[in-house]
Amino acid sequence: MKKILLSVFLATLAVACQQAQKKPTTTEKPVQETEQTPKNRNLKPNGEPFSDEELANMSHDKAMEILREAPKDTINKIGYLLYDGFFTLDAMGPLSVLNSIYPAEKYLIGREKGIIKSNDGVSFSVDFSIEDIDQLDILVVPGGFIQTYQATKDEELLAWIRKIDENSKYTMSVCSGAWILGAAGLLDGREATTHWYRAEEKLALYNAKYVRKRYTNDGKYWTSAGVSAGIDMSLALVDKIRGRNYAEFLALNIEYDPEPPFEGGHPDKADRLVTAMLVKMFDEGLEPYLENK
């Protein structure tokens, strides 16, 4: 009987200790859920935030006068290289952001003029070929899969990319588009990122150092991880060129406020079987096209 009472006492004591550990100490404040407060980054000359009434009565021109920042660079021409099989969002994500850089002219550029189909089977009418374009301030190279690997062997295309890069202010890749920049010799000795699939191995082929980030830049070379990361990279570039106000305007305009319904967009977060299956699918899909098999 004594043993039973002792056991009950010890169990009760253990529970009490656990509950005591969960209670905040006198120096710790309990975590409280609060609504996110909108930013007040742009302030009045006296350093105070604008009131709701002042914001409601402020004219568009006055708001623009306050928000306007001097551009740190001039962008006149932006080109997006498209080829059959490119990942749609790889190009359209950056396009939705960078196309708001005015007064820059924008070009969809193909190996040849005509209809180009993305990996989703979406048709794009391309009015310019690589023979038509000699200079760009920004070149964006999207990724894909098999056709992207084939593009790394297209010497005429790689020569055009090198020519554009000689005078470009920013040369960018999304996802496996970094393979193409690497094959053109532009990432030699540089830090870069790309789609997670064998990322370090693929970039090592071009003597590039893989950086495990959503996007990165080394000099004028900007590279992003897979597909959707191209939006992050593009917003970061706009932030650099046009300032935070304009970049935040663009992010708000497209309501770029990601909130995935679950974790799983990267091997660090995805189920191991899902990751293994996808790697096998990529390996088997690419294997027939690899040289020196």
C-alpha positions as CSV (number, residue, x, y, z in Angstrom):
1,M,0.0,0.0,0.0
2,K,2.8,2.4,0.9
3,K,4.5,1.6,-2.5
4,I,1.3,2.5,-4.3
5,L,0.9,5.7,-2.4
6,L,4.5,6.6,-3.1
7,S,4.1,6.0,-6.8
8,V,1.0,8.1,-6.9
9,F,2.8,10.9,-5.1
10,L,5.8,10.8,-7.4
11,A,3.5,10.8,-10.5
12,T,1.6,13.8,-9.1
13,L,4.8,15.6,-8.3
14,A,6.2,15.0,-11.9
15,V,3.0,16.4,-13.5
16,A,3.1,19.5,-11.2
17,C,6.8,20.1,-12.2
18,Q,6.0,19.8,-15.9
19,Q,3.1,22.3,-15.5
20,A,5.3,24.6,-13.5
21,Q,7.9,24.5,-16.3
22,K,5.3,25.5,-18.8
23,K,4.2,28.6,-16.9
24,P,6.1,31.8,-17.8
25,T,8.6,33.0,-15.3
26,T,8.4,36.5,-13.8
27,T,11.0,37.6,-16.4
28,E,9.2,36.1,-19.4
29,K,6.1,37.5,-21.0
30,P,3.5,35.1,-22.3
31,V,3.2,34.9,-26.1
32,Q,0.2,36.8,-27.3
33,E,-1.4,36.5,-30.7
34,T,-1.7,39.9,-32.3
35,E,-2.8,41.1,-35.7
36,Q,0.0,42.1,-38.1
37,T,0.4,45.8,-38.0
38,P,0.8,47.5,-41.4
39,K,4.1,49.2,-42.0
40,N,4.9,52.9,-41.5
41,R,8.2,53.0,-43.4
42,N,7.4,56.3,-45.2
43,L,7.0,59.0,-42.6
44,K,6.3,62.7,-42.4
45,P,9.2,65.2,-42.2
46,N,8.8,65.2,-38.4
47,G,9.3,61.5,-38.3
48,E,5.7,60.7,-37.4
49,P,3.5,58.3,-39.4
50,F,0.7,59.6,-41.5
51,S,-2.7,59.3,-39.9
52,D,-5.6,57.4,-41.6
53,E,-7.3,60.7,-42.4
54,E,-4.1,62.1,-44.0
55,L,-3.7,59.0,-46.1
56,A,-7.3,59.0,-47.2
57,N,-7.2,62.7,-48.2
58,M,-3.8,62.5,-49.9
59,S,-3.8,62.8,-53.7
60,H,-2.2,60.2,-55.9
61,D,0.4,62.8,-57.1
62,K,1.3,63.7,-53.6
63,A,1.7,60.1,-52.6
64,M,3.9,59.5,-55.6
65,E,6.0,62.5,-54.7
66,I,6.6,61.0,-51.3
67,L,7.2,57.5,-52.5
68,R,9.4,58.2,-55.5
69,E,13.0,57.2,-55.2
70,A,15.8,58.0,-57.7
71,P,16.5,54.9,-59.8
72,K,20.0,53.5,-59.3
73,D,20.2,52.2,-62.8
74,T,18.5,52.8,-66.2
75,I,16.9,49.8,-67.9
76,N,15.9,50.2,-71.5
77,K,15.6,46.7,-72.8
78,I,14.6,43.5,-71.1
79,G,14.6,40.1,-73.0
80,Y,13.2,36.7,-72.1
81,L,14.7,33.8,-73.9
82,L,12.0,31.2,-74.7
83,Y,12.5,27.7,-76.1
84,D,10.2,24.7,-76.5
85,G,9.8,23.0,-73.1
86,F,10.7,26.0,-70.9
87,F,8.8,26.0,-67.6
88,T,6.0,28.5,-67.9
89,L,6.3,30.2,-64.6
90,D,10.1,30.4,-64.9
91,A,9.6,33.1,-67.5
92,M,6.2,34.4,-66.7
93,G,7.0,35.0,-63.0
94,P,9.9,37.3,-63.6
95,L,8.0,38.9,-66.6
96,S,5.1,39.8,-64.3
97,V,7.5,41.7,-62.0
98,L,10.1,43.1,-64.4
99,N,7.6,44.2,-67.0
100,S,6.7,47.0,-64.6
101,I,10.1,48.6,-65.1
102,Y,9.3,51.5,-67.3
103,P,10.1,52.8,-69.9
104,A,12.0,49.6,-70.7
105,E,11.0,47.8,-73.9
106,K,10.3,44.1,-73.4
107,Y,11.1,41.2,-75.8
108,L,10.1,37.6,-76.0
109,I,13.0,36.0,-77.9
110,G,13.2,32.6,-79.4
111,R,15.8,30.5,-81.1
112,E,13.7,31.4,-84.1
113,K,10.5,33.5,-84.6
114,G,7.1,31.8,-84.4
115,I,5.2,29.7,-81.9
116,I,7.0,28.3,-78.9
117,K,5.3,25.9,-76.5
118,S,6.2,25.7,-72.8
119,N,6.3,22.5,-70.8
120,D,2.6,23.0,-70.0
121,G,1.7,23.1,-73.7
122,V,1.0,26.8,-73.6
123,S,1.7,28.5,-77.0
124,F,3.6,31.8,-77.1
125,S,3.9,33.9,-80.2
126,V,7.5,35.1,-80.4
127,D,8.2,38.0,-82.7
128,F,12.0,38.1,-82.2
129,S,14.8,35.6,-82.9
130,I,18.3,35.6,-81.5
131,E,19.4,37.1,-84.8
132,D,17.2,40.1,-84.3
133,I,18.5,41.1,-80.8
134,D,22.0,42.4,-80.3
135,Q,21.8,44.2,-77.0
136,L,19.8,43.9,-73.8
137,D,20.1,45.5,-70.4
138,I,18.5,42.5,-68.7
139,L,18.5,38.9,-70.1
140,V,16.3,36.3,-68.4
141,V,16.9,32.7,-69.1
142,P,14.2,30.3,-67.8
143,G,14.7,26.6,-67.1
144,G,13.0,23.5,-68.2
145,F,14.1,19.9,-68.4
146,I,15.2,17.9,-71.4
147,Q,15.1,20.9,-73.7
148,T,17.2,22.9,-71.2
149,Y,19.9,20.2,-71.3
150,Q,19.8,20.2,-75.1
151,A,20.2,24.0,-75.0
152,T,23.5,23.5,-73.1
153,K,24.8,21.8,-76.2
154,D,23.5,24.5,-78.7
155,E,26.7,26.4,-79.5
156,E,25.0,29.0,-81.6
157,L,22.6,29.8,-78.8
158,L,25.4,29.9,-76.2
159,A,27.4,32.2,-78.5
160,W,24.4,34.6,-78.6
161,I,24.0,34.5,-74.8
162,R,27.7,35.4,-74.5
163,K,27.3,38.3,-76.9
164,I,24.3,39.7,-75.1
165,D,26.2,39.2,-71.8
166,E,29.1,41.4,-73.0
167,N,26.9,44.5,-72.6
168,S,24.1,43.5,-70.4
169,K,23.7,45.1,-67.0
170,Y,22.1,42.0,-65.5
171,T,22.1,38.4,-66.7
172,M,19.6,36.2,-64.9
173,S,18.5,32.6,-64.8
174,V,15.6,30.8,-63.2
175,C,15.6,27.2,-62.1
176,S,17.7,25.0,-64.4
177,G,18.3,28.0,-66.7
178,A,21.5,28.2,-64.7
179,W,22.7,25.2,-66.6
180,I,22.5,27.3,-69.8
181,L,24.4,30.2,-68.3
182,G,26.9,27.7,-67.0
183,A,27.3,26.1,-70.4
184,A,27.9,29.5,-71.8
185,G,30.8,29.9,-69.4
186,L,29.2,32.8,-67.5
187,L,29.1,31.1,-64.1
188,D,32.7,30.0,-64.0
189,G,34.1,30.6,-60.5
190,R,30.9,32.3,-59.4
191,E,28.3,31.6,-56.7
192,A,24.9,30.5,-58.1
193,T,21.8,28.6,-57.3
194,T,19.4,26.5,-59.4
195,H,16.7,23.9,-59.1
196,W,17.4,21.5,-56.2
197,Y,17.7,18.5,-58.5
198,R,21.4,17.5,-58.3
199,A,22.1,21.2,-57.9
200,E,25.6,21.0,-56.6
201,E,26.5,18.3,-59.1
202,K,25.1,20.2,-62.1
203,L,26.7,23.6,-61.3
204,A,30.0,21.9,-60.6
205,L,30.1,20.9,-64.3
206,Y,30.5,24.6,-65.0
207,N,32.9,25.3,-62.2
208,A,30.2,27.3,-60.3
209,K,29.7,27.1,-56.5
210,Y,26.2,26.1,-55.5
211,V,24.7,28.3,-52.9
212,R,21.7,26.8,-51.1
213,K,19.5,29.9,-51.3
214,R,16.2,31.0,-52.9
215,Y,18.1,33.4,-55.1
216,T,21.6,34.8,-55.2
217,N,23.7,37.2,-57.2
218,D,27.4,37.4,-57.9
219,G,28.2,40.6,-59.6
220,K,25.7,41.2,-62.4
221,Y,24.7,37.5,-62.4
222,W,21.4,36.7,-60.7
223,T,20.3,33.1,-60.3
224,S,17.3,31.6,-58.6
225,A,16.2,28.2,-57.3
226,G,13.3,26.3,-58.9
227,V,10.5,27.9,-60.8
228,S,8.6,30.1,-58.3
229,A,11.9,31.5,-56.9
230,G,12.2,33.6,-60.0
231,I,9.6,35.9,-58.5
232,D,11.6,36.4,-55.4
233,M,14.8,37.1,-57.4
234,S,13.0,39.6,-59.7
235,L,11.5,41.5,-56.8
236,A,15.0,41.6,-55.2
237,L,16.5,43.1,-58.4
238,V,13.7,45.7,-58.6
239,D,14.5,46.6,-55.0
240,K,18.1,47.1,-56.0
241,I,17.3,49.1,-59.1
242,R,14.2,51.1,-58.2
243,G,14.2,51.0,-54.4
244,R,12.0,49.4,-51.7
245,N,8.9,51.5,-52.3
246,Y,8.6,50.5,-55.9
247,A,9.5,46.9,-55.2
248,E,6.9,46.8,-52.4
249,F,4.3,48.4,-54.8
250,L,4.9,45.5,-57.3
251,A,4.7,42.8,-54.6
252,L,1.4,44.4,-53.3
253,N,0.1,44.7,-56.9
254,I,0.5,41.0,-57.5
255,E,-0.4,40.2,-53.9
256,Y,2.8,38.2,-53.5
257,D,2.2,36.9,-50.0
258,P,3.0,33.2,-50.1
259,E,1.2,31.0,-47.6
260,P,1.6,27.4,-48.8
261,P,-1.1,24.9,-47.6
262,F,1.6,22.6,-46.4
263,E,5.4,22.2,-46.3
264,G,7.0,20.3,-49.1
265,G,8.4,22.6,-51.7
266,H,12.0,21.6,-51.0
267,P,13.7,18.3,-50.2
268,D,14.5,19.6,-46.7
269,K,10.7,19.7,-46.1
270,A,9.2,17.2,-48.4
271,D,8.4,13.5,-47.6
272,R,11.5,11.5,-48.3
273,L,9.6,9.1,-50.6
274,V,8.2,11.9,-52.6
275,T,11.7,13.4,-53.1
276,A,13.2,10.0,-54.0
277,M,10.4,9.4,-56.6
278,L,11.0,12.8,-58.2
279,V,14.8,12.3,-58.4
280,K,14.2,8.9,-60.1
281,M,11.8,10.5,-62.5
282,F,14.3,13.2,-63.4
283,D,17.2,10.8,-63.7
284,E,15.2,8.4,-66.0
285,G,13.9,11.2,-68.1
286,L,17.3,12.8,-68.7
287,E,19.4,9.7,-69.0
288,P,18.7,9.0,-72.7
289,Y,20.0,12.5,-73.6
290,L,23.2,12.5,-71.5
291,E,26.5,12.3,-73.3
292,N,29.1,9.7,-72.4
293,K,26.4,7.4,-71.0
